[in-house]
Amino acid sequence: MELKEFKKSIKSDLCNIQNQSPFAKKKTLDRLNQALESCKDNSTKLDSLNEILFSNENENGTTLYDSVLLNLLSDSLERARTTSLTYLLEIKLTENLINKLIYQLEVLINNEQVEELRYLICKLILKIIEIGSVNSISMNTEKIIKIIKVSLSDNSPDQKEICSKLIQRLSDKVPNRIIYFSSELIHQLIGNLGNRQQRVRMESLQALSSLALSGSIKIINTLEPMVMVLATDNSPQIRIRLLQSIEQWCTKIPTTQQYFEFLLPVIIELSISDIKPIRNQAIITLNSISSNYYKERENELINNNNNNNNNDGDNETLKNFNISQSILIKKQFENKLNYFRLIDQDEVSEKKEGESINDDDNNIISLKSRQLILQYSQQIMKRFYRCFHEQELEQNIRDFKQTFLLAFIGYLGSLPSIRFIDAIIEIITIRKVDHFDQIEKKNNEIIYILGLLIDQSVFVPRIIEKFKEQLSDSSSSSIIDIPLLQIQFSILKQYFIGLLNNPDKQINSDSITLIIQQFKLILFKENSFTPIIIDFLLTISKLILKKTNPIINQDNNNNNNNNNNTINEFSKLLILLDINNGLTTTDNQSFNQISNSFTSLDYQLLLEKTGDSLIDEIVNKDKNQLIKQKSHLLISNYLCSKLSNIKKDKIQIINEKIKNE
């Protein structure tokens, strides 16, 4: 009885609504809305409603759907349009009704001013795409795109979100058709990537990804400026969504390799994120991409000499790269290195090719992933260096770049990183003036890792060259860029902290000789650096004490001349520091510590050991040298005051040379 009354009531309202006054129409619309609400949990009523709407009741053969429901879409009364759209969202739409309905919705969206109704129109289009056949949706793609374009311009987050979903569904349904219209949607979607609402950014990114997967690969290139912004988004979900999109692009689009140079850095940086879900997703993404990449190239071995013309990477470096000796992987933040730990050779050798180094693939990148990073390392670094100053005003972007560089060096290891050492030194020098603590911390960690990985025979001469550039450039004006020189001192000190924390490494005498000579030249130019040099020597001396041998080994007979020269130069440096009043009488303990750690001799013993040879060296200088370099006389006078057994006759010779002048 209730169902019969329901059918009679709703049919009566639908038949009479168009001839009613506005007041009566509103009452009827309220009843229709109540009737529809009662259908939502009652399938029998809903079936009856569909039967009423689509049965031929009129003389001309039209249905209530055509004569009433569609007409209400263009009614001047907002409530009528709302009711019509609400009914259309609930009733069963058949294939043959779609074409006419889409046409009406296209007209309606251009005229509709009410935000809620525009949203309902898009919601109805979403339903049509889902239920429609490929043929019908393909035929109406252009009309649907026009509706989406108009709707994307709305400010409503709900509207922007559903439009992005429409693009995703349309891309899945008719990828071969939407590709022709993608250029009309890209810029609006990219604009939405900066929306304040996370859900809008998320769906917009997914929509762009869907368009790219449908064949519009150039979208990836257009997205390049936004990729780094998305990678630093405050929402972890956005960063995870970005990683998933990159994985889809790189595994489903064959030509994506051309974009590896800016896509891989995003994955590399996020693979050491301190947010575990992001870190795991980045590693999953990288492992998936590398597995797919090498699966497609299983007949092109990366160490094959026949691939010399391959632009994908430096095969010579790959050939010489011993992955078991320099592999670095992610671990929890336990020490100053923070992100990586060395893996024993035996541990790596037990793993098969392409297999992860850890039992949990979500925690560590595979060997193939490291090979992929290595293979594209040159292209990655070239682009990174070229675009380094882009988007520099954003602190998050600068932090992102330093985190990437940290991970990049760590994953490459020692030998491959040497190729980029000049660029790396330039970058860390620039970042030394960044005043944000997080960026400064990352910068110091990069230098620390360089100390662990890069041999001092490579790193130290390059820093010394930077010192020389400062001194030579300032020769004409006698002005030194003191802040820059201080930065270079800081880099050198941080490097040695990393070096001396590696149990297998120790400062060699060649490096210390270079440093001593340069420090002396700096003191001649700018004695204000005395406390900085002393601080450097004290810091290094504390670390050297942990080692078993001093840097300047006096018992090494094979290199006796070199050692004597080094110890003499070191003694000169300490003398000059003392002359410049870098140390007071209360600092004797520190002075002894420096001397002891470098030579195993207390400072006074060092002077006694080197005093005679230093005096002999000064005696052999001609008059012009003595006059030009005042330090010779300063050293000789200093030694006279410190040593009772100094050769007085030689001091007399030195004084005579000067007196004759």
Backbone hydrogen bonds, N-H to C=O, Kabsch-Sander energy under -0.5 kcal/mol:
donor,donor_aa,acceptor,acceptor_aa,energy
5,E,1,M,-2.2
6,F,2,E,-2.2
7,K,3,L,-2.5
8,K,4,K,-2.2
9,S,5,E,-2.7
10,I,6,F,-2.5
11,K,7,K,-2.0
12,S,8,K,-1.9
13,D,9,S,-2.2
14,L,10,I,-2.1
15,C,11,K,-2.1
16,N,12,S,-1.7
17,I,13,D,-1.5
19,N,16,N,-1.3
20,Q,17,I,-1.1
25,K,21,S,-3.1
26,K,22,P,-1.9
27,K,23,F,-1.6
28,T,24,A,-2.4
29,L,25,K,-2.8
30,D,26,K,-2.0
31,R,27,K,-1.9
32,L,28,T,-2.6
33,N,29,L,-2.4
34,Q,30,D,-2.1
35,A,31,R,-2.5
36,L,32,L,-2.4
37,E,33,N,-2.1
38,S,34,Q,-1.8
39,C,35,A,-0.8
39,C,36,L,-0.7
40,K,36,L,-0.8
40,K,37,E,-0.7
42,N,39,C,-1.5
46,L,42,N,-2.0
47,D,43,S,-2.4
48,S,44,T,-2.1
49,L,45,K,-2.5
50,N,46,L,-2.2
51,E,47,D,-2.2
52,I,48,S,-2.4
53,L,49,L,-2.3
54,F,50,N,-2.0
55,S,51,E,-0.7
55,S,52,I,-0.6
57,E,55,S,-1.0
57,E,62,T,-0.8
58,N,62,T,-1.4
61,G,58,N,-1.3
64,L,52,I,-0.5
64,L,55,S,-0.6
65,Y,53,L,-2.3
67,S,63,T,-3.0
68,V,64,L,-2.1
69,L,64,L,-2.0
70,L,65,Y,-2.2
72,L,68,V,-2.3
73,L,69,L,-0.5
73,L,70,L,-0.7
74,S,71,N,-1.3
75,D,72,L,-1.4
78,E,76,S,-0.5
81,R,77,L,-1.8
82,T,78,E,-2.4
83,T,79,R,-2.4
84,S,80,A,-2.4
85,L,81,R,-2.3
86,T,82,T,-2.4
87,Y,83,T,-2.5
88,L,84,S,-2.4
89,L,85,L,-1.6
90,E,86,T,-0.8
90,E,87,Y,-0.9
91,I,87,Y,-2.8
93,L,91,I,-0.6
97,L,94,T,-1.4
98,I,94,T,-0.6
98,I,95,E,-1.0
99,N,95,E,-0.5
101,L,97,L,-1.8
102,I,98,I,-2.8
103,Y,99,N,-1.8
104,Q,100,K,-2.0
105,L,101,L,-2.4
106,E,102,I,-2.2
107,V,103,Y,-1.8
108,L,104,Q,-2.6
109,I,105,L,-2.6
110,N,106,E,-1.0
111,N,107,V,-0.7
111,N,108,L,-1.0
112,E,108,L,-2.5
118,R,114,V,-2.0
119,Y,115,E,-1.9
120,L,116,E,-1.9
121,I,117,L,-2.1
122,C,118,R,-1.8
123,K,119,Y,-2.3
124,L,120,L,-2.2
125,I,121,I,-2.2
126,L,122,C,-2.1
127,K,123,K,-1.6
128,I,124,L,-2.3
129,I,125,I,-2.5
130,E,126,L,-1.8
131,I,127,K,-2.1
132,G,128,I,-2.6
137,I,133,S,-2.4
138,S,134,V,-2.4
139,M,135,N,-2.1
140,N,136,S,-1.3
141,T,138,S,-0.9
144,I,140,N,-2.4
145,I,141,T,-2.7
146,K,142,E,-1.9
147,I,143,K,-1.9
148,I,144,I,-2.5
149,K,145,I,-2.8
150,V,146,K,-2.0
151,S,147,I,-2.2
152,L,148,I,-2.6
153,S,149,K,-0.7
153,S,150,V,-0.6
154,D,151,S,-1.8
160,K,156,S,-2.3
161,E,157,P,-2.5
162,I,158,D,-2.4
163,C,159,Q,-2.1
164,S,160,K,-1.7
165,K,161,E,-1.8
166,L,162,I,-2.2
167,I,163,C,-2.0
168,Q,164,S,-1.9
169,R,165,K,-2.6
170,L,166,L,-2.6
171,S,167,I,-2.4
172,D,168,Q,-2.0
173,K,169,R,-2.3
174,V,170,L,-2.9
177,R,174,V,-1.4
178,I,174,V,-2.3
179,I,175,P,-1.1
180,Y,177,R,-1.5
181,F,178,I,-1.7
182,S,178,I,-0.9
184,E,181,F,-1.5
185,L,182,S,-1.7
186,I,182,S,-1.7
189,L,185,L,-2.1
190,I,186,I,-2.8
191,G,187,H,-2.0
192,N,188,Q,-1.4
193,L,189,L,-0.7
193,L,190,I,-1.1
194,G,191,G,-1.1
195,N,192,N,-1.7
201,R,197,Q,-2.0
202,M,198,Q,-2.8
203,E,199,R,-2.4
204,S,200,V,-2.3
205,L,201,R,-2.2
206,Q,202,M,-2.1
207,A,203,E,-2.4
208,L,204,S,-2.4
209,S,205,L,-2.3
210,S,206,Q,-2.3
211,L,207,A,-2.1
212,A,208,L,-2.2
213,L,209,S,-2.3
214,S,210,S,-1.3
215,G,212,A,-1.3
216,S,211,L,-2.0
217,I,215,G,-1.8
219,I,216,S,-1.8
220,I,217,I,-1.7
221,N,217,I,-0.6
222,T,218,K,-2.2
223,L,219,I,-2.1
224,E,221,N,-1.0
226,M,223,L,-1.6
227,V,223,L,-1.4
227,V,224,E,-0.7
228,M,224,E,-0.8
230,L,226,M,-2.8
231,A,227,V,-2.0
232,T,228,M,-0.8
232,T,229,V,-0.7
233,D,230,L,-1.4
239,R,235,S,-1.5
240,I,236,P,-2.4
241,R,237,Q,-2.5
242,L,238,I,-2.4
243,L,239,R,-2.1
244,Q,240,I,-2.3
245,S,241,R,-2.2
246,I,242,L,-2.7
247,E,243,L,-2.3
248,Q,244,Q,-2.0
249,W,245,S,-2.7
250,C,246,I,-2.6
251,T,247,E,-1.5
252,K,248,Q,-2.1
253,I,249,W,-1.7
256,T,253,I,-1.6
257,Q,254,P,-0.5
258,Q,255,T,-1.2
259,Y,256,T,-2.7
260,F,257,Q,-1.5
262,F,259,Y,-1.4
263,L,259,Y,-1.7
264,L,260,F,-2.4
266,V,263,L,-0.5
267,I,263,L,-1.5
268,I,264,L,-2.9
269,E,265,P,-2.5
270,L,266,V,-2.3
271,S,267,I,-1.5
272,I,269,E,-1.3
273,S,270,L,-1.6
276,K,274,D,-0.7
279,R,275,I,-2.5
280,N,276,K,-3.1
281,Q,277,P,-2.2
282,A,278,I,-2.5
283,I,279,R,-2.1
284,I,280,N,-2.6
285,T,281,Q,-2.7
286,L,282,A,-2.6
287,N,283,I,-2.7
288,S,284,I,-2.4
289,I,285,T,-2.5
290,S,286,L,-2.5
291,S,287,N,-2.3
292,N,288,S,-2.3
293,Y,289,I,-2.7
294,Y,290,S,-2.5
295,K,291,S,-1.8
296,E,292,N,-2.0
297,R,293,Y,-0.7
298,E,295,K,-1.1
300,E,297,R,-2.4
301,L,299,N,-0.6
304,N,301,L,-1.7
307,N,304,N,-1.8
308,N,305,N,-0.9
310,N,307,N,-2.1
313,G,310,N,-0.8
315,N,313,G,-1.0
318,L,314,D,-1.8
319,K,315,N,-2.6
320,N,316,E,-1.7
321,F,317,T,-0.6
321,F,318,L,-0.8
322,N,320,N,-0.6
323,I,321,F,-1.0
325,Q,322,N,-1.3
326,S,322,N,-1.1
327,I,323,I,-0.7
329,I,341,R,-1.4
331,K,339,Y,-0.9
334,E,332,Q,-1.4
338,N,335,N,-0.7
339,Y,337,L,-2.6
341,R,329,I,-1.1
343,I,327,I,-1.1
348,V,344,D,-1.7
349,S,345,Q,-2.5
350,E,346,D,-1.1
351,K,348,V,-1.9
355,E,352,K,-2.1
357,I,365,I,-0.7
361,D,359,D,-0.9
363,N,360,D,-2.1
364,I,360,D,-0.6
367,L,355,E,-1.1
370,R,366,S,-1.8
371,Q,367,L,-2.2
372,L,368,K,-2.3
373,I,369,S,-2.3
374,L,370,R,-2.4
375,Q,371,Q,-2.8
376,Y,372,L,-1.9
377,S,374,L,-1.0
380,I,376,Y,-2.7
381,M,377,S,-2.7
382,K,378,Q,-2.3
383,R,379,Q,-2.1
384,F,380,I,-2.5
385,Y,381,M,-2.7
386,R,382,K,-2.3
387,C,383,R,-2.5
388,F,385,Y,-0.9
390,E,387,C,-1.7
392,E,389,H,-0.9
394,E,391,Q,-1.0
395,Q,393,L,-0.6
398,R,394,E,-2.0
399,D,395,Q,-2.6
400,F,396,N,-2.3
401,K,397,I,-2.4
402,Q,398,R,-1.9
403,T,399,D,-2.3
404,F,400,F,-2.6
405,L,401,K,-2.3
406,L,402,Q,-2.2
407,A,403,T,-2.4
408,F,404,F,-3.3
409,I,405,L,-2.4
410,G,406,L,-2.0
411,Y,407,A,-2.9
412,L,408,F,-2.1
413,G,409,I,-2.5
417,S,413,G,-0.9
418,I,414,S,-1.1
418,I,415,L,-0.9
419,R,415,L,-0.6
419,R,416,P,-0.8
420,F,417,S,-1.4
421,I,418,I,-1.6
424,I,420,F,-2.5
425,I,421,I,-2.6
426,E,422,D,-2.0
427,I,423,A,-2.2
428,I,424,I,-2.8
429,T,425,I,-1.8
430,I,426,E,-1.9
431,R,427,I,-2.3
432,K,428,I,-0.8
433,V,430,I,-1.3
434,D,431,R,-1.8
440,E,436,F,-2.5
441,K,437,D,-2.6
442,K,438,Q,-2.1
443,N,439,I,-2.4
444,N,440,E,-2.3
445,E,441,K,-1.9
446,I,442,K,-2.0
447,I,443,N,-2.0
448,Y,444,N,-2.4
449,I,445,E,-2.4
450,L,446,I,-2.2
451,G,447,I,-2.0
452,L,448,Y,-1.5
453,L,449,I,-2.3
454,I,450,L,-2.7
458,V,455,D,-1.8
459,F,455,D,-2.1
460,V,456,Q,-1.6
462,R,458,V,-0.7
463,I,459,F,-1.9
464,I,460,V,-2.7
465,E,461,P,-1.9
466,K,462,R,-1.4
467,F,463,I,-1.9
468,K,464,I,-2.6
469,E,465,E,-2.4
470,Q,466,K,-1.7
471,L,467,F,-2.1
472,S,468,K,-3.2
473,D,469,E,-2.5
474,S,470,Q,-1.1
475,S,472,S,-1.2
478,S,474,S,-2.5
479,I,474,S,-0.6
482,I,480,I,-1.9
485,L,481,D,-2.3
486,Q,482,I,-2.6
487,I,483,P,-2.0
488,Q,484,L,-2.1
489,F,485,L,-2.1
490,S,486,Q,-2.4
491,I,487,I,-2.4
492,L,488,Q,-2.3
493,K,489,F,-2.6
494,Q,490,S,-2.6
495,Y,491,I,-2.4
496,F,492,L,-2.0
497,I,493,K,-1.8
498,G,494,Q,-1.9
499,L,495,Y,-2.6
500,L,496,F,-2.9
501,N,497,I,-0.8
502,N,499,L,-1.2
505,K,502,N,-2.1
512,I,508,N,-1.9
513,T,509,S,-2.3
514,L,510,D,-2.0
515,I,511,S,-2.2
516,I,512,I,-2.7
517,Q,513,T,-2.4
518,Q,514,L,-1.9
519,F,515,I,-2.8
520,K,516,I,-2.2
521,L,517,Q,-1.7
522,I,518,Q,-2.2
523,L,519,F,-2.3
524,F,520,K,-2.0
525,K,521,L,-1.6
526,E,522,I,-3.6
529,F,526,E,-1.6
530,T,527,N,-1.7
533,I,529,F,-2.7
534,I,530,T,-2.4
535,D,531,P,-2.4
536,F,532,I,-2.2
537,L,533,I,-2.6
538,L,534,I,-2.8
539,T,535,D,-2.5
540,I,536,F,-2.4
541,S,537,L,-2.5
542,K,538,L,-1.9
543,L,539,T,-1.2
544,I,540,I,-2.5
545,L,541,S,-1.7
546,K,543,L,-1.2
547,K,544,I,-2.0
551,I,597,S,-0.7
552,I,598,F,-2.8
553,N,551,I,-1.1
554,Q,552,I,-0.8
556,N,553,N,-0.9
557,N,555,D,-1.1
559,N,556,N,-0.5
560,N,557,N,-1.1
563,N,559,N,-2.8
564,N,560,N,-2.7
565,N,561,N,-2.4
566,T,562,N,-2.6
567,I,563,N,-2.9
568,N,564,N,-2.1
569,E,565,N,-2.4
570,F,566,T,-2.4
571,S,567,I,-2.2
572,K,568,N,-2.3
573,L,569,E,-2.1
574,L,570,F,-2.2
575,I,571,S,-2.2
576,L,572,K,-2.7
577,L,573,L,-2.2
578,D,574,L,-2.3
579,I,575,I,-2.7
580,N,576,L,-2.1
581,N,578,D,-1.6
582,G,577,L,-2.3
587,D,584,T,-1.9
588,N,585,T,-0.9
591,F,587,D,-2.5
592,N,588,N,-2.8
593,Q,589,Q,-2.1
594,I,590,S,-2.3
595,S,591,F,-2.2
596,N,592,N,-3.1
597,S,593,Q,-2.4
598,F,594,I,-1.8
599,T,595,S,-2.5
600,S,596,N,-2.3
601,L,595,S,-0.9
606,L,602,D,-2.5
607,L,603,Y,-2.3
608,E,604,Q,-2.2
609,K,605,L,-2.3
610,T,606,L,-2.3
611,G,607,L,-2.3
614,L,610,T,-2.4
615,I,611,G,-2.4
616,D,612,D,-2.7
617,E,613,S,-2.0
618,I,614,L,-2.0
619,V,615,I,-2.7
620,N,616,D,-1.6
621,K,618,I,-1.5
626,L,622,D,-2.0
627,I,623,K,-2.2
628,K,624,N,-2.8
629,Q,625,Q,-2.7
630,K,628,K,-0.9
632,H,629,Q,-1.4
633,L,629,Q,-0.5
634,L,630,K,-2.1
635,I,631,S,-2.7
636,S,632,H,-2.2
637,N,633,L,-2.5
638,Y,634,L,-2.2
639,L,635,I,-2.7
640,C,636,S,-1.9
641,S,637,N,-1.7
642,K,638,Y,-1.6
643,L,639,L,-2.7
646,I,643,L,-0.5
648,K,646,I,-0.9
651,I,647,K,-1.4
652,Q,648,K,-2.2
653,I,649,D,-1.7
654,I,650,K,-2.1
655,N,651,I,-2.4
656,E,652,Q,-2.3
657,K,653,I,-2.1
658,I,654,I,-1.6
659,K,655,N,-2.7
660,N,656,E,-2.5
661,E,657,K,-0.7
661,E,658,I,-0.6
